[in-house]
Amino acid sequence: MTTYIGRYAHHYTNHPVVNPDFIFLDGPNNFYVTGKVEKFTVNNFSMQPMGCDILKFENYLLPGTIILADGRSANMRFLQTNFIRRWRMLRLYDSDLNILILDEEPLGLWNKEQLDFYDK
């Protein structure tokens, strides 16, 4: 457990050093989150997972980065609300999928070629 800009959330303590262009958000189960902040925990049936990891490295992500979550609507709304950059959210209610796409102009030639490839 931790706080992110004054809000309770949870995070991993060991991140790989990568800059992904696709992130699948599907964990952890809130019963695997350890610790408490001000006696608050998500280790309860009535609580929802609320990961904040992606917010911490958002500034490194390239335009066109995709985040896909199987469910986790509350967590995806938390991310979208707290992201600084421009993200477009798609909700596929029938499939219970949520998708965020970093919707910005390319950073340069290589990023433009990557975005062009995605559009094909």
MOPAC internal coordinates of N, CA, C and O (Angstrom, degrees):
PM7 1SCF
backbone

  N    0.0000 0     0.00 0     0.00 0    0    0    0
  C    1.4522 1     0.00 0     0.00 0    1    0    0
  C    1.5241 1   108.52 1     0.00 0    2    1    0
  O    1.2310 1   121.74 1   -29.59 1    3    2    1
  N    1.3189 1   114.28 1   150.41 1    3    2    1
  C    1.4576 1   120.75 1   179.56 1    5    3    2
  C    1.5319 1   107.86 1  -156.53 1    6    5    3
  O    1.2310 1   120.73 1     5.16 1    7    6    5
  N    1.3038 1   116.21 1  -174.84 1    7    6    5
  C    1.4593 1   120.87 1   167.98 1    9    7    6
  C    1.5137 1   107.90 1  -122.87 1   10    9    7
  O    1.2310 1   120.92 1   -30.61 1   11   10    9
  N    1.3084 1   115.84 1   149.39 1   11   10    9
  C    1.4575 1   122.24 1   173.91 1   13   11   10
  C    1.5131 1   106.39 1  -130.64 1   14   13   11
  O    1.2310 1   120.40 1   -61.43 1   15   14   13
  N    1.3166 1   116.83 1   118.57 1   15   14   13
  C    1.4700 1   124.91 1  -173.32 1   17   15   14
  C    1.5303 1   110.99 1    42.27 1   18   17   15
  O    1.2310 1   121.42 1  -132.78 1   19   18   17
  N    1.3250 1   114.88 1    47.22 1   19   18   17
  C    1.4513 1   121.25 1   174.26 1   21   19   18
  C    1.5208 1   115.31 1    81.83 1   22   21   19
  O    1.2310 1   119.84 1  -174.54 1   23   22   21
  N    1.3271 1   117.91 1     5.46 1   23   22   21
  C    1.4692 1   120.74 1  -179.52 1   25   23   22
  C    1.5227 1   109.46 1  -113.95 1   26   25   23
  O    1.2310 1   120.71 1   -37.98 1   27   26   25
  N    1.3196 1   116.25 1   142.02 1   27   26   25
  C    1.4582 1   120.30 1   177.93 1   29   27   26
  C    1.5248 1   110.17 1   -66.01 1   30   29   27
  O    1.2310 1   120.97 1   -41.65 1   31   30   29
  N    1.3002 1   115.75 1   138.35 1   31   30   29
  C    1.4528 1   122.20 1   178.17 1   33   31   30
  C    1.5240 1   107.48 1  -159.83 1   34   33   31
  O    1.2310 1   121.04 1     1.62 1   35   34   33
  N    1.3068 1   115.62 1  -178.38 1   35   34   33
  C    1.4575 1   118.83 1   172.67 1   37   35   34
  C    1.5185 1   108.46 1  -131.30 1   38   37   35
  O    1.2310 1   121.49 1   -19.90 1   39   38   37
  N    1.3240 1   114.75 1   160.10 1   39   38   37
  C    1.4607 1   119.67 1  -177.62 1   41   39   38
  C    1.5208 1   109.70 1  -152.71 1   42   41   39
  O    1.2310 1   121.62 1   -19.72 1   43   42   41
  N    1.3224 1   114.50 1   160.28 1   43   42   41
  C    1.4524 1   121.11 1   172.84 1   45   43   42
  C    1.5195 1   108.43 1   -85.55 1   46   45   43
  O    1.2310 1   120.51 1   -25.05 1   47   46   45
  N    1.3032 1   116.63 1   154.95 1   47   46   45
  C    1.4645 1   120.01 1  -179.56 1   49   47   46
  C    1.5211 1   112.52 1  -106.09 1   50   49   47
  O    1.2310 1   120.03 1   178.14 1   51   50   49
  N    1.3370 1   117.54 1    -1.86 1   51   50   49
  C    1.4533 1   120.41 1  -178.38 1   53   51   50
  C    1.5265 1   108.99 1  -138.24 1   54   53   51
  O    1.2310 1   120.60 1   -76.59 1   55   54   53
  N    1.3308 1   116.46 1   103.41 1   55   54   53
  C    1.4671 1   121.80 1  -178.38 1   57   55   54
  C    1.5203 1   110.97 1  -105.78 1   58   57   55
  O    1.2310 1   120.58 1   -39.64 1   59   58   57
  N    1.3346 1   116.50 1   140.36 1   59   58   57
  C    1.4657 1   117.41 1   172.10 1   61   59   58
  C    1.5267 1   109.73 1   -70.70 1   62   61   59
  O    1.2310 1   120.47 1   -25.74 1   63   62   61
  N    1.3089 1   116.71 1   154.26 1   63   62   61
  C    1.4565 1   120.95 1   178.49 1   65   63   62
  C    1.5303 1   107.59 1   -91.14 1   66   65   63
  O    1.2310 1   121.31 1   -92.36 1   67   66   65
  N    1.3294 1   115.11 1    87.64 1   67   66   65
  C    1.4642 1   122.99 1   178.84 1   69   67   66
  C    1.5204 1   107.88 1  -142.31 1   70   69   67
  O    1.2310 1   121.07 1   -19.82 1   71   70   69
  N    1.3151 1   115.56 1   160.18 1   71   70   69
  C    1.4581 1   120.77 1   173.46 1   73   71   70
  C    1.5305 1   106.88 1  -122.27 1   74   73   71
  O    1.2310 1   120.54 1   -90.79 1   75   74   73
  N    1.3282 1   116.58 1    89.21 1   75   74   73
  C    1.4635 1   120.16 1  -173.34 1   77   75   74
  C    1.5250 1   112.23 1   -73.75 1   78   77   75
  O    1.2310 1   120.89 1   -28.83 1   79   78   77
  N    1.3376 1   115.90 1   151.17 1   79   78   77
  C    1.4672 1   119.40 1   171.03 1   81   79   78
  C    1.5231 1   109.96 1  -104.78 1   82   81   79
  O    1.2310 1   120.47 1   176.39 1   83   82   81
  N    1.3559 1   116.70 1    -3.61 1   83   82   81
  C    1.4598 1   122.48 1   175.27 1   85   83   82
  C    1.5215 1   107.91 1  -141.48 1   86   85   83
  O    1.2310 1   120.86 1   -52.41 1   87   86   85
  N    1.3338 1   115.96 1   127.59 1   87   86   85
  C    1.4661 1   121.81 1   179.90 1   89   87   86
  C    1.5245 1   107.67 1  -125.16 1   90   89   87
  O    1.2310 1   120.67 1   -54.03 1   91   90   89
  N    1.3177 1   116.33 1   125.97 1   91   90   89
  C    1.4682 1   121.50 1   174.93 1   93   91   90
  C    1.5163 1   107.39 1  -104.17 1   94   93   91
  O    1.2310 1   120.68 1   -70.68 1   95   94   93
  N    1.3186 1   116.31 1   109.32 1   95   94   93
  C    1.4641 1   122.67 1  -178.07 1   97   95   94
  C    1.5246 1   108.57 1   -91.69 1   98   97   95
  O    1.2310 1   120.68 1   -71.45 1   99   98   97
  N    1.3333 1   116.30 1   108.55 1   99   98   97
  C    1.4608 1   119.64 1  -177.56 1  101   99   98
  C    1.5231 1   111.04 1  -149.81 1  102  101   99
  O    1.2310 1   119.63 1  -150.59 1  103  102  101
  N    1.2744 1   118.32 1    29.41 1  103  102  101
  C    1.4582 1   118.45 1   179.44 1  105  103  102
  C    1.5109 1   110.09 1  -175.37 1  106  105  103
  O    1.2310 1   120.11 1   -12.06 1  107  106  105
  N    1.2737 1   117.39 1   167.94 1  107  106  105
  C    1.4493 1   126.45 1     1.00 1  109  107  106
  C    1.5150 1   111.53 1   -87.45 1  110  109  107
  O    1.2310 1   121.00 1   -14.57 1  111  110  109
  N    1.3083 1   115.69 1   165.43 1  111  110  109
  C    1.4579 1   121.74 1   168.80 1  113  111  110
  C    1.5253 1   106.84 1   -61.18 1  114  113  111
  O    1.2310 1   119.81 1   -41.62 1  115  114  113
  N    1.3190 1   117.97 1   138.38 1  115  114  113
  C    1.4628 1   119.34 1  -175.19 1  117  115  114
  C    1.5315 1   113.05 1   -61.46 1  118  117  115
  O    1.2310 1   119.44 1   161.72 1  119  118  117
  N    1.3398 1   118.67 1   -18.28 1  119  118  117
  C    1.4612 1   120.08 1   177.82 1  121  119  118
  C    1.5289 1   112.60 1   -79.39 1  122  121  119
  O    1.2310 1   120.09 1   172.04 1  123  122  121
  N    1.3374 1   117.44 1    -7.96 1  123  122  121
  C    1.4585 1   121.37 1   175.16 1  125  123  122
  C    1.5252 1   112.10 1   -96.26 1  126  125  123
  O    1.2310 1   120.02 1   174.34 1  127  126  125
  N    1.3048 1   117.57 1    -5.66 1  127  126  125
  C    1.4675 1   121.35 1   178.23 1  129  127  126
  C    1.5248 1   108.45 1   -76.06 1  130  129  127
  O    1.2310 1   120.98 1   -52.04 1  131  130  129
  N    1.3251 1   115.72 1   127.96 1  131  130  129
  C    1.4610 1   120.00 1  -177.07 1  133  131  130
  C    1.5170 1   111.04 1  -106.44 1  134  133  131
  O    1.2310 1   121.28 1   -19.80 1  135  134  133
  N    1.3042 1   115.16 1   160.20 1  135  134  133
  C    1.4516 1   121.84 1   175.64 1  137  135  134
  C    1.5239 1   113.02 1    84.67 1  138  137  135
  O    1.2310 1   122.19 1    -8.36 1  139  138  137
  N    1.3153 1   113.41 1   171.64 1  139  138  137
  C    1.4581 1   121.78 1   178.15 1  141  139  138
  C    1.5218 1   108.31 1  -138.37 1  142  141  139
  O    1.2310 1   120.86 1   -27.49 1  143  142  141
  N    1.3076 1   115.96 1   152.51 1  143  142  141
  C    1.4566 1   122.16 1   172.56 1  145  143  142
  C    1.5160 1   105.77 1  -123.19 1  146  145  143
  O    1.2310 1   120.72 1   -60.70 1  147  146  145
  N    1.3254 1   116.23 1   119.30 1  147  146  145
  C    1.4670 1   121.49 1  -177.52 1  149  147  146
  C    1.5337 1   110.44 1    50.71 1  150  149  147
  O    1.2310 1   120.92 1  -137.25 1  151  150  149
  N    1.3335 1   115.84 1    42.75 1  151  150  149
  C    1.4691 1   124.83 1  -179.92 1  153  151  150
  C    1.5234 1   113.59 1    67.43 1  154  153  151
  O    1.2310 1   120.06 1  -169.65 1  155  154  153
  N    1.3427 1   117.50 1    10.35 1  155  154  153
  C    1.4611 1   121.76 1   179.67 1  157  155  154
  C    1.5199 1   109.45 1   -96.82 1  158  157  155
  O    1.2310 1   120.64 1   -41.34 1  159  158  157
  N    1.3367 1   116.38 1   138.66 1  159  158  157
  C    1.4473 1   122.51 1   176.77 1  161  159  158
  C    1.5264 1   109.72 1  -145.65 1  162  161  159
  O    1.2310 1   120.62 1   -22.10 1  163  162  161
  N    1.3226 1   116.42 1   157.90 1  163  162  161
  C    1.4686 1   120.56 1   174.23 1  165  163  162
  C    1.5265 1   110.21 1  -100.40 1  166  165  163
  O    1.2310 1   120.28 1  -173.30 1  167  166  165
  N    1.3059 1   117.08 1     6.70 1  167  166  165
  C    1.4515 1   122.24 1  -178.63 1  169  167  166
  C    1.5314 1   109.95 1   -78.84 1  170  169  167
  O    1.2310 1   121.44 1  -113.28 1  171  170  169
  N    1.3549 1   114.85 1    66.72 1  171  170  169
  C    1.4572 1   121.86 1  -175.42 1  173  171  170
  C    1.5262 1   108.11 1  -158.23 1  174  173  171
  O    1.2310 1   119.95 1   -32.70 1  175  174  173
  N    1.3183 1   117.70 1   147.30 1  175  174  173
  C    1.4690 1   120.87 1  -179.41 1  177  175  174
  C    1.5248 1   113.52 1   -60.51 1  178  177  175
  O    1.2310 1   119.83 1   152.11 1  179  178  177
  N    1.3233 1   117.93 1   -27.89 1  179  178  177
  C    1.4676 1   120.32 1  -175.94 1  181  179  178
  C    1.5275 1   113.29 1   -84.99 1  182  181  179
  O    1.2310 1   120.29 1   175.08 1  183  182  181
  N    1.3432 1   117.05 1    -4.92 1  183  182  181
  C    1.4580 1   120.42 1  -176.57 1  185  183  182
  C    1.5278 1   111.04 1  -100.11 1  186  185  183
  O    1.2310 1   121.15 1   -23.09 1  187  186  185
  N    1.3224 1   115.41 1   156.91 1  187  186  185
  C    1.4635 1   122.44 1   177.63 1  189  187  186
  C    1.5214 1   109.77 1  -112.94 1  190  189  187
  O    1.2310 1   120.28 1   -31.67 1  191  190  189
  N    1.3300 1   117.07 1   148.33 1  191  190  189
  C    1.4624 1   119.33 1   175.23 1  193  191  190
  C    1.5359 1   110.07 1   -62.59 1  194  193  191
  O    1.2310 1   120.56 1   -35.38 1  195  194  193
  N    1.3333 1   116.54 1   144.62 1  195  194  193
  C    1.4671 1   120.71 1  -177.66 1  197  195  194
  C    1.5192 1   109.46 1  -145.83 1  198  197  195
  O    1.2310 1   120.88 1  -108.45 1  199  198  197
  N    1.3324 1   115.92 1    71.55 1  199  198  197
  C    1.4555 1   120.87 1  -178.59 1  201  199  198
  C    1.5198 1   112.35 1   -73.48 1  202  201  199
  O    1.2310 1   121.03 1   -38.87 1  203  202  201
  N    1.3344 1   115.64 1   141.13 1  203  202  201
  C    1.4723 1   120.49 1  -179.15 1  205  203  202
  C    1.5277 1   112.61 1  -118.58 1  206  205  203
  O    1.2310 1   120.11 1  -173.11 1  207  206  205
  N    1.3238 1   117.39 1     6.89 1  207  206  205
  C    1.4639 1   120.70 1  -174.54 1  209  207  206
  C    1.5249 1   113.16 1   -56.21 1  210  209  207
  O    1.2310 1   120.29 1   133.93 1  211  210  209
  N    1.3205 1   117.04 1   -46.07 1  211  210  209
  C    1.4691 1   120.61 1  -175.21 1  213  211  210
  C    1.5338 1   110.89 1   -63.09 1  214  213  211
  O    1.2310 1   120.51 1   148.28 1  215  214  213
  N    1.3123 1   116.63 1   -31.72 1  215  214  213
  C    1.4679 1   119.92 1   177.73 1  217  215  214
  C    1.5265 1   111.33 1   -61.91 1  218  217  215
  O    1.2310 1   120.49 1   147.72 1  219  218  217
  N    1.3122 1   116.66 1   -32.28 1  219  218  217
  C    1.4636 1   120.74 1  -176.48 1  221  219  218
  C    1.5238 1   112.97 1   -71.99 1  222  221  219
  O    1.2310 1   120.35 1   151.61 1  223  222  221
  N    1.3556 1   116.93 1   -28.39 1  223  222  221
  C    1.4688 1   118.29 1  -179.68 1  225  223  222
  C    1.5256 1   112.75 1  -117.07 1  226  225  223
  O    1.2310 1   120.17 1  -162.09 1  227  226  225
  N    1.3315 1   117.28 1    17.91 1  227  226  225
  C    1.4643 1   121.54 1   179.16 1  229  227  226
  C    1.5220 1   112.19 1   -54.12 1  230  229  227
  O    1.2310 1   119.99 1   141.06 1  231  230  229
  N    1.3280 1   117.63 1   -38.94 1  231  230  229
  C    1.4589 1   120.84 1  -175.68 1  233  231  230
  C    1.5267 1   113.14 1   -63.61 1  234  233  231
  O    1.2310 1   119.10 1   164.54 1  235  234  233
  N    1.3211 1   119.33 1   -15.46 1  235  234  233
  C    1.4650 1   122.46 1   179.10 1  237  235  234
  C    1.5312 1   112.74 1   -93.80 1  238  237  235
  O    1.2310 1   119.74 1   165.24 1  239  238  237
  N    1.3068 1   118.10 1   -14.76 1  239  238  237
  C    1.4630 1   120.69 1  -174.74 1  241  239  238
  C    1.5216 1   111.42 1   -72.55 1  242  241  239
  O    1.2310 1   121.16 1   -35.50 1  243  242  241
  N    1.3186 1   115.39 1   144.50 1  243  242  241
  C    1.4630 1   121.43 1  -179.00 1  245  243  242
  C    1.5281 1   111.11 1   -86.12 1  246  245  243
  O    1.2310 1   120.37 1   -31.37 1  247  246  245
  N    1.3240 1   116.90 1   148.63 1  247  246  245
  C    1.4657 1   119.20 1   172.28 1  249  247  246
  C    1.5322 1   109.47 1   -52.42 1  250  249  247
  O    1.2310 1   121.21 1   -41.89 1  251  250  249
  N    1.3253 1   115.29 1   138.11 1  251  250  249
  C    1.4515 1   121.19 1  -177.63 1  253  251  250
  C    1.5149 1   113.10 1    97.36 1  254  253  251
  O    1.2310 1   119.65 1   171.70 1  255  254  253
  N    1.3395 1   118.27 1    -8.30 1  255  254  253
  C    1.4606 1   120.66 1   177.92 1  257  255  254
  C    1.5230 1   109.36 1   -58.29 1  258  257  255
  O    1.2310 1   121.10 1   -41.32 1  259  258  257
  N    1.3303 1   115.50 1   138.68 1  259  258  257
  C    1.4623 1   122.34 1  -178.12 1  261  259  258
  C    1.5246 1   108.68 1  -116.46 1  262  261  259
  O    1.2310 1   120.81 1   -45.72 1  263  262  261
  N    1.3263 1   116.06 1   134.28 1  263  262  261
  C    1.4655 1   122.22 1   172.42 1  265  263  262
  C    1.5248 1   106.68 1  -117.46 1  266  265  263
  O    1.2310 1   120.65 1   -55.68 1  267  266  265
  N    1.3256 1   116.37 1   124.32 1  267  266  265
  C    1.4602 1   122.36 1   179.18 1  269  267  266
  C    1.5131 1   108.26 1  -116.93 1  270  269  267
  O    1.2310 1   120.50 1   -48.19 1  271  270  269
  N    1.3194 1   116.66 1   131.81 1  271  270  269
  C    1.4673 1   121.20 1   177.12 1  273  271  270
  C    1.5196 1   109.25 1  -127.34 1  274  273  271
  O    1.2310 1   121.55 1   -47.73 1  275  274  273
  N    1.3150 1   114.64 1   132.27 1  275  274  273
  C    1.4499 1   121.97 1   174.68 1  277  275  274
  C    1.5234 1   106.76 1   -85.43 1  278  277  275
  O    1.2310 1   120.82 1   -84.25 1  279  278  277
  N    1.3312 1   116.03 1    95.75 1  279  278  277
  C    1.4612 1   120.04 1  -171.58 1  281  279  278
  C    1.5158 1   108.90 1    80.07 1  282  281  279
  O    1.2310 1   120.79 1    46.54 1  283  282  281
  N    1.3154 1   116.09 1  -133.46 1  283  282  281
  C    1.4655 1   123.07 1   177.73 1  285  283  282
  C    1.5238 1   113.19 1    50.77 1  286  285  283
  O    1.2310 1   120.85 1  -140.45 1  287  286  285
  N    1.3125 1   115.98 1    39.55 1  287  286  285
  C    1.4671 1   120.53 1  -178.15 1  289  287  286
  C    1.5169 1   112.65 1   -58.58 1  290  289  287
  O    1.2310 1   120.15 1   137.65 1  291  290  289
  N    1.3260 1   117.32 1   -42.35 1  291  290  289
  C    1.4670 1   120.00 1  -179.39 1  293  291  290
  C    1.5271 1   110.33 1   -63.63 1  294  293  291
  O    1.2310 1   120.07 1   138.27 1  295  294  293
  N    1.3290 1   117.48 1   -41.73 1  295  294  293
  C    1.4589 1   120.62 1   179.38 1  297  295  294
  C    1.5234 1   110.80 1   -65.53 1  298  297  295
  O    1.2310 1   120.45 1   138.94 1  299  298  297
  N    1.3358 1   116.75 1   -41.06 1  299  298  297
  C    1.4681 1   119.45 1   179.13 1  301  299  298
  C    1.5325 1   111.12 1   -65.80 1  302  301  299
  O    1.2310 1   119.92 1   142.81 1  303  302  301
  N    1.3122 1   117.75 1   -37.19 1  303  302  301
  C    1.4754 1   120.02 1   176.08 1  305  303  302
  C    1.5239 1   110.31 1   -66.01 1  306  305  303
  O    1.2310 1   120.43 1   141.05 1  307  306  305
  N    1.3337 1   116.78 1   -38.95 1  307  306  305
  C    1.4656 1   120.86 1   177.19 1  309  307  306
  C    1.5241 1   110.07 1   -60.61 1  310  309  307
  O    1.2310 1   120.55 1   134.94 1  311  310  309
  N    1.3362 1   116.55 1   -45.06 1  311  310  309
  C    1.4607 1   119.99 1   177.97 1  313  311  310
  C    1.5193 1   110.88 1   -61.57 1  314  313  311
  O    1.2310 1   120.50 1   128.89 1  315  314  313
  N    1.3328 1   116.65 1   -51.11 1  315  314  313
  C    1.4662 1   120.34 1  -176.96 1  317  315  314
  C    1.5261 1   111.18 1   -59.50 1  318  317  315
  O    1.2310 1   120.07 1   140.80 1  319  318  317
  N    1.2996 1   117.47 1   -39.20 1  319  318  317
  C    1.4676 1   121.65 1  -179.53 1  321  319  318
  C    1.5274 1   111.80 1   -67.40 1  322  321  319
  O    1.2310 1   120.62 1   147.53 1  323  322  321
  N    1.3305 1   116.43 1   -32.47 1  323  322  321
  C    1.4599 1   119.64 1  -174.30 1  325  323  322
  C    1.5255 1   114.63 1  -102.32 1  326  325  323
  O    1.2310 1   119.93 1   171.92 1  327  326  325
  N    1.3145 1   117.73 1    -8.08 1  327  326  325
  C    1.4597 1   119.08 1   174.21 1  329  327  326
  C    1.5214 1   109.52 1   -63.12 1  330  329  327
  O    1.2310 1   120.56 1   -30.59 1  331  330  329
  N    1.3138 1   116.53 1   149.41 1  331  330  329
  C    1.4568 1   122.01 1   178.51 1  333  331  330
  C    1.5323 1   110.33 1   -94.32 1  334  333  331
  O    1.2310 1   121.03 1   146.54 1  335  334  333
  N    1.3258 1   115.63 1   -33.46 1  335  334  333
  C    1.4603 1   120.41 1  -176.95 1  337  335  334
  C    1.5237 1   110.65 1   -86.61 1  338  337  335
  O    1.2310 1   120.21 1    -3.22 1  339  338  337
  N    1.3336 1   117.20 1   176.78 1  339  338  337
  C    1.4677 1   121.94 1  -174.23 1  341  339  338
  C    1.5344 1   110.34 1   -89.25 1  342  341  339
  O    1.2310 1   121.31 1   -67.61 1  343  342  341
  N    1.3070 1   115.10 1   112.39 1  343  342  341
  C    1.4641 1   122.61 1   178.91 1  345  343  342
  C    1.5229 1   109.25 1  -116.59 1  346  345  343
  O    1.2310 1   121.14 1   -40.34 1  347  346  345
  N    1.3165 1   115.42 1   139.66 1  347  346  345
  C    1.4694 1   121.77 1   175.64 1  349  347  346
  C    1.5225 1   107.18 1  -104.07 1  350  349  347
  O    1.2310 1   120.41 1   -47.25 1  351  350  349
  N    1.3378 1   116.82 1   132.75 1  351  350  349
  C    1.4652 1   120.91 1  -177.97 1  353  351  350
  C    1.5180 1   110.30 1  -110.45 1  354  353  351
  O    1.2310 1   121.44 1   -45.84 1  355  354  353
  N    1.3189 1   114.84 1   134.16 1  355  354  353
  C    1.4574 1   122.20 1   174.22 1  357  355  354
  C    1.5180 1   107.51 1  -119.06 1  358  357  355
  O    1.2310 1   120.65 1   -44.77 1  359  358  357
  N    1.3241 1   116.36 1   135.23 1  359  358  357
  C    1.4631 1   120.93 1   177.99 1  361  359  358
  C    1.5238 1   108.25 1  -120.00 1  362  361  359
  O    1.2310 1   120.93 1   -56.11 1  363  362  361
  N    1.3081 1   115.83 1   123.89 1  363  362  361
  C    1.4611 1   121.61 1   176.35 1  365  363  362
  C    1.5282 1   106.70 1  -107.39 1  366  365  363
  O    1.2310 1   121.54 1   -92.70 1  367  366  365
  N    1.3295 1   114.66 1    87.30 1  367  366  365
  C    1.4628 1   120.51 1  -172.42 1  369  367  366
  C    1.5225 1   112.84 1   -59.65 1  370  369  367
  O    1.2310 1   119.82 1   139.41 1  371  370  369
  N    1.3336 1   117.95 1   -40.59 1  371  370  369
  C    1.4592 1   120.97 1  -177.51 1  373  371  370
  C    1.5256 1   112.30 1   -64.50 1  374  373  371
  O    1.2310 1   120.40 1   151.83 1  375  374  373
  N    1.3250 1   116.84 1   -28.17 1  375  374  373
  C    1.4642 1   121.59 1  -179.83 1  377  375  374
  C    1.5240 1   112.44 1  -101.40 1  378  377  375
  O    1.2310 1   120.00 1   173.38 1  379  378  377
  N    1.3308 1   117.60 1    -6.62 1  379  378  377
  C    1.4565 1   123.87 1  -174.94 1  381  379  378
  C    1.5293 1   111.13 1    56.53 1  382  381  379
  O    1.2310 1   121.14 1  -135.76 1  383  382  381
  N    1.3297 1   115.43 1    44.24 1  383  382  381
  C    1.4590 1   121.54 1   176.73 1  385  383  382
  C    1.5191 1   109.76 1  -114.48 1  386  385  383
  O    1.2310 1   120.87 1   -35.79 1  387  386  385
  N    1.3157 1   115.94 1   144.21 1  387  386  385
  C    1.4589 1   123.15 1   175.61 1  389  387  386
  C    1.5184 1   108.04 1  -126.34 1  390  389  387
  O    1.2310 1   120.81 1   -45.25 1  391  390  389
  N    1.3304 1   116.06 1   134.75 1  391  390  389
  C    1.4550 1   121.43 1  -177.04 1  393  391  390
  C    1.5253 1   109.11 1  -129.85 1  394  393  391
  O    1.2310 1   120.75 1   -48.67 1  395  394  393
  N    1.3091 1   116.18 1   131.33 1  395  394  393
  C    1.4645 1   122.66 1   172.37 1  397  395  394
  C    1.5174 1   107.91 1  -115.90 1  398  397  395
  O    1.2310 1   120.72 1   -45.11 1  399  398  397
  N    1.3346 1   116.23 1   134.89 1  399  398  397
  C    1.4598 1   122.04 1   178.92 1  401  399  398
  C    1.5173 1   108.45 1  -125.34 1  402  401  399
  O    1.2310 1   120.53 1   -52.62 1  403  402  401
  N    1.3194 1   116.59 1   127.38 1  403  402  401
  C    1.4685 1   121.44 1   178.18 1  405  403  402
  C    1.5226 1   107.69 1   -73.72 1  406  405  403
  O    1.2310 1   121.14 1   -75.92 1  407  406  405
  N    1.3183 1   115.43 1   104.08 1  407  406  405
  C    1.4624 1   124.03 1  -169.37 1  409  407  406
  C    1.5238 1   110.17 1  -101.42 1  410  409  407
  O    1.2310 1   120.95 1   -98.68 1  411  410  409
  N    1.3248 1   115.80 1    81.32 1  411  410  409
  C    1.4635 1   121.67 1  -179.67 1  413  411  410
  C    1.5301 1   109.59 1  -135.92 1  414  413  411
  O    1.2310 1   121.52 1   -15.25 1  415  414  413
  N    1.3157 1   114.69 1   164.75 1  415  414  413
  C    1.4551 1   120.94 1   175.10 1  417  415  414
  C    1.5312 1   109.09 1   -64.48 1  418  417  415
  O    1.2310 1   119.65 1   -30.75 1  419  418  417
  N    1.3355 1   118.27 1   149.25 1  419  418  417
  C    1.4671 1   120.57 1   178.48 1  421  419  418
  C    1.5242 1   111.67 1   -59.93 1  422  421  419
  O    1.2310 1   121.39 1   -28.62 1  423  422  421
  N    1.3262 1   114.94 1   151.38 1  423  422  421
  C    1.4602 1   120.63 1   179.38 1  425  423  422
  C    1.5279 1   112.32 1   -79.93 1  426  425  423
  O    1.2310 1   120.93 1   156.62 1  427  426  425
  N    1.3141 1   115.82 1   -23.38 1  427  426  425
  C    1.4583 1   120.74 1  -178.05 1  429  427  426
  C    1.5146 1   110.01 1  -178.75 1  430  429  427
  O    1.2310 1   120.77 1    12.49 1  431  430  429
  N    1.3298 1   116.14 1  -167.51 1  431  430  429
  C    1.4582 1   121.94 1  -175.00 1  433  431  430
  C    1.5225 1   112.59 1   -60.19 1  434  433  431
  O    1.2310 1   119.64 1   132.46 1  435  434  433
  N    1.3419 1   118.28 1   -47.54 1  435  434  433
  C    1.4658 1   120.92 1  -177.36 1  437  435  434
  C    1.5192 1   110.97 1   -64.38 1  438  437  435
  O    1.2310 1   119.95 1   137.49 1  439  438  437
  N    1.2998 1   117.71 1   -42.51 1  439  438  437
  C    1.4631 1   120.95 1   178.91 1  441  439  438
  C    1.5273 1   110.79 1   -67.13 1  442  441  439
  O    1.2310 1   120.09 1   144.24 1  443  442  441
  N    1.3384 1   117.43 1   -35.76 1  443  442  441
  C    1.4669 1   120.78 1   176.65 1  445  443  442
  C    1.5271 1   110.31 1   -64.01 1  446  445  443
  O    1.2310 1   120.37 1   136.93 1  447  446  445
  N    1.3333 1   116.89 1   -43.07 1  447  446  445
  C    1.4649 1   119.90 1   178.57 1  449  447  446
  C    1.5303 1   110.26 1   -63.40 1  450  449  447
  O    1.2310 1   120.28 1   142.74 1  451  450  449
  N    1.3056 1   117.06 1   -37.26 1  451  450  449
  C    1.4627 1   120.60 1   177.26 1  453  451  450
  C    1.5307 1   110.57 1   -63.77 1  454  453  451
  O    1.2310 1   120.08 1   134.58 1  455  454  453
  N    1.3173 1   117.46 1   -45.42 1  455  454  453
  C    1.4568 1   121.71 1   179.60 1  457  455  454
  C    1.5331 1   110.75 1   -65.43 1  458  457  455
  O    1.2310 1   120.07 1   140.78 1  459  458  457
  N    1.3331 1   117.47 1   -39.22 1  459  458  457
  C    1.4603 1   120.99 1   176.32 1  461  459  458
  C    1.5249 1   110.60 1   -61.91 1  462  461  459
  O    1.2310 1   120.24 1   140.25 1  463  462  461
  N    1.3133 1   117.14 1   -39.75 1  463  462  461
  C    1.4574 1   121.44 1   178.03 1  465  463  462
  C    1.5319 1   110.68 1   -62.25 1  466  465  463
  O    1.2310 1   120.31 1   138.01 1  467  466  465
  N    1.3361 1   117.02 1   -41.99 1  467  466  465
  C    1.4649 1   121.12 1   178.78 1  469  467  466
  C    1.5139 1   111.83 1   -62.16 1  470  469  467
  O    1.2310 1   120.35 1   145.83 1  471  470  469
  N    1.3365 1   116.94 1   -34.17 1  471  470  469
  C    1.4598 1   121.45 1  -177.20 1  473  471  470
  C    1.5257 1   113.58 1   -73.70 1  474  473  471
  O    1.2310 1   119.97 1   165.50 1  475  474  473
  N    1.3373 1   117.66 1   -14.50 1  475  474  473
  C    1.4666 1   120.82 1  -178.16 1  477  475  474
  C    1.5027 1   111.40 1   -74.65 1  478  477  475
  O    1.2310 1   120.10 1   180.00 1  479  478  477

